[in-house]
């Protein structure tokens, strides 16, 4: 079976100069853990996980001990915390290939791109497990 059959096709993207405040807002409002980073031509250039965001923000943000410096971490840009050149697959790639990438490269998701390197979906280990549970 191809990853195109199990991928999440609703892709949410950000640009590399977006502020971390935008990323935090998306993660807080949605129930997912990765955002794809695209350039001005909508081509994939990176990925930001909720863990990347957690490491990029001050641990005192939103607490009684928060200072202006802590709040200023929300002004950092996506390019400062994103992973560049992520491993990708095409929608026609087999699920077994996705599992191999997830395990070998120790990533938690794989962006699915078209021939122009534009994101068309994303596959996480949860998608793989859901497909196995449904079989």
Secondary structure, DSSP 8 states (H G I E B T S, - for coil): -BGGGTSB----EEETTSBHHHHHHHHHHSS-SEEEEE-TTSBEEEEEEHHHHHHHS-TTTTSTT--HHHHHGGGSBGGGT-EES--EE-TTSBHHHHHHHHHHTT-SEEEEE-TTSBEEEEEEHHHHHHHHHH-
